């Protein structure tokens, strides 16, 4: 009945071969017996042989997915085989999703601690470029301390930590120079009551807090909106109470089963050779074609399943309360079903195929890919393996033209260790004008290639892995990224290289650990801000201007600014922040000593007034006679002294100001001279 089969490893399956049955059986080393004895012995041997064959076949069937698949493939109709494959694969998928979901819930119950650090280690070339950009042409004794900050620090970084457990969160962010903390900020959240806290520890240990819970209750006067908001909080705090891991697995199997049962016209192509990048894989391809009527029927079947689904009904009616009652839930679904059935009764459908699904099934019955086609568009996703060569391909084709693709080529180097590349092809759009001035748009395919070497998973749950990656993008320098993990944390390194020159290394390190406790600050000890009266919040009530100035000075001295400069800058920053900055103008009351003669009042002619109007110091006739060119030629530039301006600018800035003024004066004199010469010629 069965021909010799070869499974995916090339091993022949011969236990199902048909064997001839001889009338007489003999066993080597056993003397001949009478005919009657031979019959009994033959029966005994036959029974034992049958038991061995049946037992061995049963064991092989139980142990080998390949054998199971081959039996189903040969003994079942295409529709039954496809339903069996769909059911088995959905079970695997449901189990995997359920396990991962359960782990996530367990970790949430335990609480998680996460640490993150991003840092940059510049090369000397990078430091020189930065100093040239900032200080070029203006380097002096006053700027030297700022240059030293760049010179003396090997790295700059941001460090963050985050802890969360059952709706409570603590997090912190800090700036680091040469791996030493300079300043940071911290936040805490109690999501249950919507309390939020923040502080800068270097400024003050006390937290600033706002309580949004009561405010939200007042704002959300609508009962339905308030219920939705509270439901959301409950889901975030206890997702398993809405959908447990077992229920998730049940739902995956339930709706995969609806599809498997619905597909009643399946075409099978056995051992079809499928091209995957540069290898070929023999897959059974199951094809299901749907027209408009089929899609409508499928909608009816899914709605029927939903109506009888106690899990969904419990979520919608009892937990989320999206509808008021079970009857309303069923009525709404019945209405949708009736609408689709009405369309089916009218039978006004296009009989052409509107959607095609190809399922690629390997020798073990495992689904290795899908193809989805609608009208002139097709999306294909497929994986395959030939020896140590692993291949994967995803591509989107429209009107016969490839629009996008991702191709994986990898070689297995050991257990779960691979080297290879991923090629991403995407459209590149360019625009230009031809010789006649006509606008043209051009589209071509470009490829970005990600090469990886010795990629291996270190911790699947936490996502730690090792591997060296090189990203090649058209018209961009290669990007080298190294991933490494000791099992305790993930490290990422990126060499910053521009036009062949190294500017430093970007480093990222992060880790996640489960099992922690999280505390949030007490509102009794925190400085609480009334949200409804936030406009009247005054910072000085939390921290005085002197406290902030001291904090700012401490930060500046920490990064390397001298004490005097830090003190001046800190006071200035505090004044700016607290809206009490000095204008910098030394104005005395005497500066506003006005006399009557200082005003030139034009009186009406008919006004009886013996007073005579005074003459303005800037009389129009006198101003017209002013010789600006002569004034600038005689101006004593040495009369401008830095001492008169030192409160407003550095000496270098003062020099630049004077040079700019001289340049402007020269340009004005030149233009004035040209204008005078032209006027003279015209008059002549």
C-alpha positions in Angstrom: 0.0 0.0 0.0 2.9 2.4 0.8 5.8 3.0 -1.4 9.3 3.6 0.0 9.3 7.2 1.5 12.1 9.5 2.3 11.7 11.9 5.2 13.5 15.2 5.4 16.7 13.5 6.6 16.9 11.2 3.6 16.1 8.1 5.8 13.9 5.5 4.1 10.7 4.5 5.8 10.3 0.8 4.9 8.2 -0.5 7.8 5.0 0.0 5.7 6.3 -2.0 2.7 4.0 -4.8 1.5 5.6 -8.2 2.2 4.5 -11.5 0.6 3.1 -14.1 3.0 4.5 -17.6 2.5 2.5 -20.7 3.2 5.3 -22.2 5.1 7.6 -20.3 7.5 10.8 -21.7 8.9 13.1 -20.5 11.6 16.8 -21.1 11.2 18.2 -23.5 13.7 14.9 -25.2 14.4 14.3 -28.8 13.4 11.4 -29.8 11.2 8.3 -30.8 13.0 5.0 -32.3 12.0 2.6 -30.4 9.8 0.3 -29.7 12.8 3.3 -28.5 14.8 4.4 -26.3 12.0 1.0 -24.7 11.9 1.1 -23.9 15.6 4.6 -22.6 15.4 3.8 -20.5 12.3 0.8 -19.0 14.1 3.0 -18.2 17.1 5.8 -16.6 14.9 3.2 -14.8 12.9 1.5 -13.4 16.0 4.8 -12.3 17.4 5.9 -10.8 14.1 2.6 -9.0 13.8 2.9 -7.6 17.3 6.5 -6.4 16.5 5.4 -4.8 13.2 2.3 -3.2 14.7 4.1 -2.1 17.9 7.1 -0.8 15.9 4.9 1.0 13.5 2.9 2.5 16.3 6.0 3.6 18.1 7.4 5.1 14.9 4.1 6.9 14.3 4.1 8.3 17.8 7.7 9.4 17.6 8.0 10.8 14.1 6.2 13.9 12.9 7.3 13.0 9.4 5.5 9.6 9.5 2.4 11.2 11.0 2.4 13.8 8.3 2.9 11.2 5.5 0.1 9.0 6.7 -2.3 11.9 7.0 -1.2 13.2 3.6 -1.9 9.9 1.9 -5.0 8.7 3.7 -6.9 12.0 4.0 -8.7 14.2 1.6 -7.0 17.5 0.8 -9.6 19.3 3.0 -9.1 17.0 5.9 -5.4 17.1 5.6 -5.4 20.9 5.5 -7.7 21.0 8.6 -5.4 18.6 10.4 -2.3 20.7 9.6 -4.0 23.9 10.6 -5.2 22.4 13.9 -1.7 21.1 14.8 0.1 24.3 14.0 -2.5 26.4 15.8 -2.0 24.2 18.8 1.8 24.9 18.7 1.2 28.6 18.2 -1.4 28.8 20.9 0.9 27.0 23.4 3.8 29.3 22.5 1.7 32.4 22.9 0.2 31.2 26.1 3.6 30.3 27.7 5.0 33.7 26.7 1.9 35.5 28.0 2.2 33.6 31.3 5.8 34.5 31.7 5.0 38.1 31.1 2.3 38.0 33.8 4.6 36.2 36.3 7.3 38.7 35.7 4.9 41.5 36.2 3.8 39.9 39.5 7.5 39.6 40.6 8.4 43.1 39.5 11.2 44.1 37.1 14.4 46.1 37.5 15.9 47.5 34.3 19.1 49.4 33.9 20.2 51.4 30.8 23.3 53.3 29.9 24.2 55.1 26.7 27.7 56.7 26.5 30.0 58.1 23.8 33.8 57.8 24.0 35.2 60.4 21.5 38.6 60.1 19.8 41.1 62.9 19.9 40.0 63.9 16.4 36.4 64.3 17.6 37.6 66.5 20.6 39.7 68.6 18.3 36.9 69.1 15.9 34.5 70.1 18.7 36.9 72.6 20.2 37.6 74.1 16.8 33.9 74.5 16.2 33.3 76.2 19.5 36.5 78.1 20.3 38.3 78.6 17.0 39.5 82.2 16.9 38.4 83.0 20.4 40.4 80.8 22.6 41.8 82.7 25.6 42.5 82.3 29.3 38.8 82.6 30.1 37.7 79.9 27.7 40.6 77.5 28.7 38.6 75.9 31.5 35.8 75.1 29.1 38.3 73.6 26.7 39.7 71.5 29.5 36.3 70.0 30.2 36.4 68.5 26.7 40.0 67.5 26.9 39.9 65.9 30.4 36.8 63.7 30.0 37.0 60.4 28.2 33.3 59.9 27.9 29.9 61.5 28.2 26.8 59.4 29.0 23.2 59.0 30.2 22.4 56.4 32.8 18.8 55.4 33.6 17.2 52.8 35.9 13.6 51.7 36.0 11.6 49.5 38.5 8.0 48.5 38.1 5.7 46.3 40.1 1.9 46.1 40.2 1.2 49.6 39.0 4.0 51.3 40.9 7.0 52.7 39.1 10.3 54.3 40.1 12.8 55.6 37.5 15.8 57.8 37.4 18.0 59.5 34.8 21.5 60.9 35.2 24.2 62.7 33.3 27.7 61.2 33.5 31.1 62.5 32.6 33.9 59.9 32.6 31.5 57.4 34.2 30.9 59.8 37.1 27.4 61.1 37.8 27.1 64.9 37.5 23.3 65.5 38.0 20.1 63.6 37.5 16.4 63.5 38.0 14.0 60.9 39.5 10.3 60.2 39.1 7.8 57.9 40.8 4.3 56.8 39.9 1.5 55.1 41.7 -0.9 54.3 38.8 -3.6 52.9 41.1 -4.4 56.3 42.6 -2.7 58.4 39.8 -0.1 60.0 42.1 3.0 61.4 40.3 6.3 62.6 41.9 9.5 64.1 40.6 12.7 65.5 42.1 16.3 66.5 41.4 18.2 64.9 44.3 21.2 67.2 43.9 18.8 70.2 44.4 16.5 68.8 47.1 15.7 65.5 48.6 12.0 66.4 48.9 9.7 65.2 46.1 7.3 67.5 44.2 4.0 65.6 43.7 0.7 65.9 42.0 -2.4 63.7 42.6 -4.5 63.3 39.5 -6.9 60.6 40.9 -9.4 62.9 42.4 -9.1 65.5 39.6 -9.8 62.8 37.0 -12.8 61.7 38.9 -14.1 65.2 38.8 -13.2 65.8 35.2 -14.7 62.5 34.1 -18.2 63.1 35.2 -19.6 60.9 32.5 -20.2 57.5 34.2 -19.5 55.5 31.0 -16.2 57.2 30.4 -15.2 56.8 34.0 -16.0 53.0 33.8 -13.8 52.7 30.7 -11.0 54.5 32.4 -11.2 52.3 35.5 -11.4 49.2 33.4 -8.2 50.2 31.6 -6.4 50.6 35.0 -7.6 47.1 36.1 -6.4 45.5 32.9 -3.0 47.1 33.2 -2.7 45.9 36.8 -4.1 42.4 36.4 -4.4 41.4 32.7 -4.9 37.7 33.6 -8.2 38.6 35.2 -9.5 39.6 31.8 -7.8 37.0 29.7 -5.8 34.1 31.2 -3.0 32.3 29.5 -5.2 29.2 29.1 -8.0 31.3 27.6 -5.6 32.8 25.1 -4.5 29.3 24.0 -8.2 28.3 23.7 -9.1 31.3 21.5 -6.2 30.7 19.1 -7.2 27.1 18.6 -10.9 28.0 18.4 -10.6 30.5 15.5 -7.9 28.6 13.7 -10.4 25.7 13.8 -13.1 27.9 12.2 -10.8 28.6 9.3 -9.7 24.9 9.0 -13.3 23.7 9.0 -14.4 26.3 6.5 -11.8 25.5 3.8 -13.8 22.9 1.9 -12.1 23.2 -1.4 -8.3 22.7 -1.1 -5.8 22.0 -3.8 -2.7 20.1 -2.8 0.6 20.0 -4.7 2.8 17.4 -3.1 6.6 17.7 -3.1 6.5 20.9 -5.0 10.0 22.4 -5.5 9.9 25.9 -4.0 12.7 28.4 -4.6 13.8 30.2 -1.5 16.7 32.6 -2.3 19.3 30.3 -3.7 18.0 26.9 -2.4 15.1 24.7 -3.3 12.8 23.1 -0.7 10.2 20.4 -1.3 7.0 21.4 0.3 3.4 20.4 0.0 1.5 23.5 -1.1 -2.1 23.8 0.0 -4.1 26.4 -2.0 -7.4 27.9 -1.0 -9.2 30.2 -3.3 -12.0 32.5 -2.1 -14.5 34.6 -4.0 -16.7 37.3 -2.7 -19.4 34.8 -1.6 -16.8 32.6 0.2 -15.6 35.6 2.2 -19.1 36.5 3.2 -19.8 32.9 4.3 -16.5 32.9 6.3 -17.7 36.1 8.1 -20.9 34.3 9.1 -19.0 31.4 10.5 -16.7 33.6 12.6 -19.6 35.6 13.9 -21.4 32.3 14.9 -18.3 31.2 16.8 -18.1 34.6 18.6 -21.7 34.4 19.6 -21.2 31.1 21.4 -17.8 32.1 22.8 -18.1 32.4 26.5 -14.6 33.9 26.9 -15.3 36.8 24.6 -18.8 37.2 26.0 -17.4 37.4 29.5 -14.9 40.1 28.5 -17.3 42.2 26.5 -20.3 41.9 28.9 -18.9 41.4 32.4 -15.4 42.8 32.4 -15.2 45.6 29.9 -18.9 46.2 30.0 -19.0 47.3 26.4 -22.6 46.2 26.3 -25.2 46.1 29.1 -26.3 42.5 28.9 -25.7 39.1 27.4 -28.9 39.5 25.3 -27.6 42.8 23.9 -24.3 41.0 23.0 -26.1 38.2 21.2 -28.5 40.6 19.5 -25.8 42.7 18.0 -24.0 39.6 16.6 -27.3 38.3 15.3 -27.9 41.5 13.5 -24.5 41.3 11.8 -25.2 37.7 10.9 -28.6 38.5 9.4 -27.1 41.3 7.3 -24.5 38.9 5.8 -27.1 36.2 5.3 -29.3 38.7 3.4 -26.4 39.3 1.1 -26.0 35.6 0.6 -29.7 35.3 -0.2 -29.5 38.0 -2.8 -26.5 36.1 -4.3 -25.3 39.2 -6.1 -21.6 38.2 -6.0 -18.8 38.2 -8.5 -17.7 34.6 -9.0 -14.1 35.5 -9.8 -11.5 34.6 -7.1 -10.7 37.7 -5.0 -8.3 36.1 -2.5 -5.9 33.2 -2.7 -4.0 31.7 0.3 -1.0 29.3 -0.3 0.3 27.4 2.7 3.7 25.8 2.5 4.0 22.6 4.6 7.2 20.7 5.2 7.6 16.9 5.6 6.8 17.1 9.3 3.5 18.8 8.8 4.9 22.2 10.0 3.8 25.3 8.2 6.9 27.0 6.8 5.3 29.9 5.0 2.3 31.6 3.5 1.4 33.4 0.2 -1.5 35.8 0.1 -2.8 37.1 -3.2 -5.5 39.6 -4.0 -6.1 40.9 -7.6 -2.6 41.8 -8.9 -0.8 42.0 -5.5 0.9 39.1 -3.7 2.7 38.9 -0.4 4.9 35.8 0.2 6.6 34.8 3.5 8.6 31.5 3.6 11.4 29.8 5.4 13.5 26.8 4.3 16.6 24.8 5.1 19.0 22.7 3.1 21.6 21.0 5.2 23.3 23.8 7.1 21.9 26.5 4.8 19.0 28.4 6.2 17.0 30.7 4.0 14.0 33.0 4.4 12.2 35.3 2.1 9.5 37.9 2.3 8.4 39.8 -0.8 5.6 42.0 -2.0 4.8 42.0 -5.8 2.3 44.4 -7.4 1.4 44.1 -11.1 4.2 41.7 -11.7 6.8 44.0 -10.3 8.6 43.5 -7.0 7.9 46.4 -4.7 9.7 45.2 -1.6 11.6 42.2 -0.3 13.6 40.9 2.6 15.9 37.9 2.0 17.8 35.9 4.7 20.8 33.8 3.9 22.5 32.1 6.9 24.7 29.2 7.6 24.4 27.1 10.7 27.7 27.0 12.6 26.6 25.1 15.6 23.7 24.8 17.9 21.6 28.0 17.4 24.6 29.9 16.0 24.5 31.5 12.5 26.5 33.6 10.1 25.0 35.3 7.0 23.2 38.4 5.8 19.8 40.0 5.3 19.2 41.9 2.1 16.4 44.5 2.1 15.3 45.7 -1.3 13.2 48.9 -1.4 12.1 51.5 -4.0 14.2 54.6 -4.5 12.6 57.6 -6.0 14.4 60.3 -7.9 13.3 63.4 -9.8 14.9 65.5 -12.5 14.2 67.7 -15.6 15.1 66.7 -19.1 16.7 69.0 -21.7 13.3 70.4 -22.6 12.5 71.3 -19.0 10.0 68.5 -18.5 9.7 67.1 -15.0 10.5 63.3 -14.7 10.1 60.9 -11.9 12.2 57.8 -11.7 11.9 54.7 -9.6 14.5 52.1 -9.1 15.2 49.3 -6.5 18.0 49.8 -4.0 19.4 47.3 -1.5 20.5 47.6 2.1 22.5 44.7 3.4 22.9 43.6 7.0 25.7 41.2 7.5 26.0 39.2 10.7 28.7 37.0 12.0 28.4 34.4 14.8 24.9 35.4 15.8 23.7 33.4 18.8 21.0 33.7 21.5 22.4 34.0 25.0 19.1 34.5 26.9 15.9 34.0 24.9 13.6 35.4 27.6 15.5 38.6 28.1 16.6 39.0 24.5 20.4 38.9 25.1 22.5 37.8 22.1 26.0 37.9 20.6 26.9 38.9 17.1 28.9 41.3 14.9 26.8 43.2 12.4 27.7 45.5 9.5 25.0 47.6 7.9 25.6 48.7 4.3 23.3 51.4 3.0 23.8 53.0 -0.4 25.7 56.3 -0.2 26.3 55.8 3.5 29.5 54.7 5.3 29.3 51.1 6.6 27.8 50.9 10.1 29.6 48.4 12.4 27.7 47.3 15.4 28.8 44.7 17.9 26.4 42.9 20.3 27.7 40.9 23.2 26.3 39.4 26.4 27.7 37.6 29.4 24.2 36.5 30.4 23.9 39.3 32.9 23.4 42.2 30.5 23.3 43.2 26.8 26.1 45.4 25.4 26.0 47.2 22.1 29.0 49.0 20.5 29.0 51.2 17.5 32.1 52.7 15.9 31.3 56.2 14.6 33.1 56.6 11.3 32.6 59.4 8.8 34.4 59.5 5.5 36.9 57.0 6.7 37.8 58.9 9.9 37.1 57.5 13.4 35.3 59.9 15.8 34.6 57.6 18.7 32.6 54.7 20.0 28.9 54.8 21.0 28.1 52.2 23.7 24.8 50.9 25.0 24.3 48.6 27.9 21.1 47.4 29.4 19.8 44.6 31.7 16.6 43.3 33.1 16.1 41.4 36.3 12.9 40.0 37.8 11.9 40.1 41.5 11.9 43.5 43.2 9.9 45.8 45.5 8.8 49.3 44.5 8.0 52.1 46.9 6.5 55.5 46.1 6.9 58.6 48.1 4.4 59.6 50.8 2.2 62.5 49.9 2.5 63.7 53.6 6.2 64.4 53.2 6.1 65.5 49.5 5.6 69.1 48.3 2.2 68.5 46.7 0.9 70.8 44.0 -2.8 71.3 43.6 -3.6 70.6 39.9 -6.6 72.9 40.0 -4.5 75.8 41.3 -1.3 75.0 39.3 -1.2 78.6 37.9 -0.4 79.9 41.3 2.5 77.5 41.9 5.6 79.3 43.0 8.9 77.6 42.7 10.4 79.6 45.6 7.9 77.9 47.9 9.6 74.6 47.1 13.2 75.7 46.7 14.6 79.2 47.3 16.6 81.1 44.8 19.7 80.7 46.9 19.2 76.9 47.0 18.9 76.7 43.3 22.0 78.9 42.8 24.0 76.6 45.2 22.7 73.6 43.2 23.7 75.0 39.9 27.1 76.1 41.1 27.7 72.5 42.4 26.9 71.0 39.0 29.2 73.4 37.2 32.1 72.9 39.5 31.5 69.1 39.2 32.1 69.3 35.4 35.2 71.4 35.8 34.2 75.1 35.8 36.2 77.2 38.3 34.6 78.4 41.5 34.3 82.1 40.5 32.8 81.5 37.1 30.5 78.9 38.4 29.2 81.2 41.1 28.5 84.0 38.5 26.8 81.7 36.0 24.8 80.0 38.8 23.5 83.3 40.1 22.6 84.4 36.6 20.7 81.1 35.9 18.8 81.4 39.2 17.8 84.9 38.5 16.5 83.9 35.0 14.6 81.0 36.4 13.0 82.9 39.3 12.1 85.9 37.1 14.2 88.3 39.0 17.1 88.9 36.7 18.8 92.3 36.8 18.5 94.3 33.6 22.2 95.1 33.8 21.6 98.8 33.4 22.8 101.1 36.2 20.0 103.7 36.1 19.8 106.4 38.7 17.0 108.8 39.4 19.2 111.7 38.3 19.3 110.3 34.9 15.7 111.4 34.5 16.3 115.1 35.5 14.2 116.9 32.9 13.8 120.7 32.5 11.2 122.6 30.6 13.9 123.6 28.1 14.4 119.9 27.2 10.9 119.9 25.5 10.2 121.7 22.2 6.5 122.4 22.3 4.8 123.7 19.1 2.0 126.0 20.2 -1.0 126.9 18.1 -0.7 130.2 16.3 -3.9 131.5 17.8 -2.9 130.5 21.3 -2.2 133.5 23.5 1.1 132.6 25.0 4.1 134.8 25.5 6.5 131.8 25.6 8.7 131.2 22.6 9.4 127.7 21.5 12.9 126.5 22.1 15.1 125.0 19.5 15.8 121.3 19.5 19.3 120.1 19.8 18.6 117.9 16.7 17.1 120.6 14.5 16.5 119.4 11.0 18.7 122.1 9.4 21.5 121.3 11.8 21.2 117.5 11.2 21.3 118.0 7.4 24.6 119.9 7.8 26.1 117.1 9.8 29.2 115.7 8.0 29.1 111.9 9.0 32.0 111.1 6.7 34.2 113.8 8.4 33.0 112.6 11.8 34.0 109.0 11.1 37.3 110.1 9.7 38.1 112.0 12.8 36.6 109.4 15.3 39.2 108.2 17.8 38.7 104.4 17.9 41.2 104.2 20.8 38.6 106.0 23.0 36.7 102.7 23.1 38.0 100.8 26.2 37.2 97.2 27.2 36.9 98.4 30.8 33.7 100.2 29.9 32.1 97.0 28.4 33.6 94.2 30.6 30.3 93.7 32.4 28.5 92.8 29.2 31.0 90.8 27.1 34.4 89.1 27.0 37.4 90.9 25.8 37.4 88.8 22.6 33.8 89.7 22.0 34.6 93.4 22.5 37.4 93.3 19.9 35.0 91.6 17.4 32.5 94.4 18.1 35.0 97.1 17.4 36.2 95.5 14.2 32.7 95.1 13.0 32.0 98.8 13.7 35.2 99.9 11.8 34.2 97.7 8.9 30.7 99.2 8.8 32.1 102.7 9.0 34.5 102.1 6.0 31.7 100.6 3.9 29.4 103.6 4.7 32.2 106.1 3.8 32.9 104.3 0.6 29.2 104.3 -0.5 28.9 108.0 0.6 32.0 108.9 -1.5 30.7 107.1 -4.6 27.3 108.8 -4.3 29.0 112.2 -4.0 31.1 111.6 -7.0 28.1 110.5 -9.1 26.2 113.6 -8.0 29.1 115.8 -9.1 29.3 114.2 -12.5 25.6 114.6 -13.0 25.7 118.3 -12.1 28.6 118.8 -14.5 
